[in-house]
Amino acid sequence: VDVCLMGYGQTGAGKTYTLFGEEPGTVGIAGFAFARLLKLLQDKSAEMEEPGGGGAAYVLSVTMVQVYMDQAQDLLAPSGSEPVRIVRTKEDRTLSEVGGAVCRTL
């Protein structure tokens, strides 16, 4: 399963608040999505461990990139890291990839 969360809008519109929450105890859409994904994976893993379940393993990996002023910033990379590149392939103009971003396995 691939998931993309995106906030778009002008400065001060509330993108960060919507995605991550602002006050203690609020998680925003990103926190809610992570919690839901983890719950689904736990439920599926429990199903697979039952007799006749087939036994499967799941891996959850995350990449977080912020695009600001035409620059892509990797939010999981150590501060001071090189900016990541947004690459569009000539064959498929609708496909964009973020090159060089950190992908963390949870």
C-alpha positions in Angstrom: 0.0 0.0 0.0 1.4 3.4 -0.9 0.0 6.5 0.8 0.7 10.2 0.1 -0.4 13.0 2.4 -0.1 16.5 1.0 -0.8 19.9 2.3 -1.0 22.7 -0.2 -1.7 26.4 0.3 -0.2 29.8 1.0 1.9 30.6 4.1 -0.2 30.7 7.3 -3.1 28.7 5.8 -2.8 25.9 8.4 -1.0 23.1 6.5 1.3 22.2 9.3 -1.5 22.3 11.9 -3.7 20.1 9.7 -1.0 17.6 9.0 0.7 17.4 12.4 -1.5 19.1 15.0 -0.4 22.0 17.1 -1.3 21.5 20.8 -0.3 18.6 23.1 -2.7 15.7 22.5 -3.5 16.6 18.9 -1.9 14.5 16.1 -3.3 15.9 12.9 -3.9 13.9 9.8 -0.4 12.4 9.6 -0.6 11.1 13.2 -4.1 9.7 12.6 -3.0 8.0 9.4 0.1 6.4 11.1 -2.0 5.2 14.0 -4.6 3.7 11.6 -1.9 2.0 9.4 -0.2 0.5 12.5 -3.5 -0.8 13.8 -4.3 -2.4 10.4 -0.9 -4.0 10.2 -1.3 -5.4 13.8 -4.7 -6.8 12.9 -3.4 -8.4 9.7 -0.4 -9.8 11.5 -2.6 -11.4 14.2 -4.8 -12.8 11.4 -1.8 -14.3 9.7 -0.5 -15.9 12.9 -3.8 -17.9 13.3 -3.8 -21.5 12.1 -4.2 -21.5 8.3 -3.5 -17.8 8.1 -0.5 -18.2 5.8 2.0 -16.3 8.0 3.1 -12.9 6.5 5.3 -10.1 7.6 4.8 -6.4 7.0 7.2 -3.6 6.8 6.2 0.1 7.2 8.6 2.6 5.6 8.3 6.4 5.7 9.7 9.3 3.7 8.7 12.9 4.6 9.5 15.7 2.2 8.5 19.4 2.4 8.5 21.5 -0.8 8.9 25.2 -0.1 10.0 27.9 -2.5 10.7 25.3 -5.2 13.1 23.4 -2.9 12.5 19.9 -1.6 13.6 19.4 2.0 13.9 16.0 3.6 12.3 16.2 7.0 13.9 12.9 8.2 17.5 13.8 7.2 19.9 15.3 9.6 19.9 19.1 9.6 22.4 20.5 7.1 21.9 17.7 4.6 21.8 18.3 0.9 18.4 19.1 -0.5 16.7 16.3 -2.3 15.7 16.4 -6.0 12.3 16.2 -7.6 12.8 14.2 -10.8 10.2 13.9 -13.6 10.7 11.2 -16.2 10.5 12.1 -19.8 8.5 9.0 -20.6 5.7 9.7 -18.1 5.2 13.4 -17.4 2.7 12.5 -14.7 5.2 10.7 -12.6 7.5 12.6 -10.2 10.0 11.0 -7.9 11.9 12.4 -5.0 15.6 11.4 -5.4 17.9 11.0 -2.4 15.3 11.3 0.4 15.7 9.3 3.6 13.4 6.3 3.9 13.0 5.0 7.4 11.7 1.6 8.3 9.5 1.7 11.4 
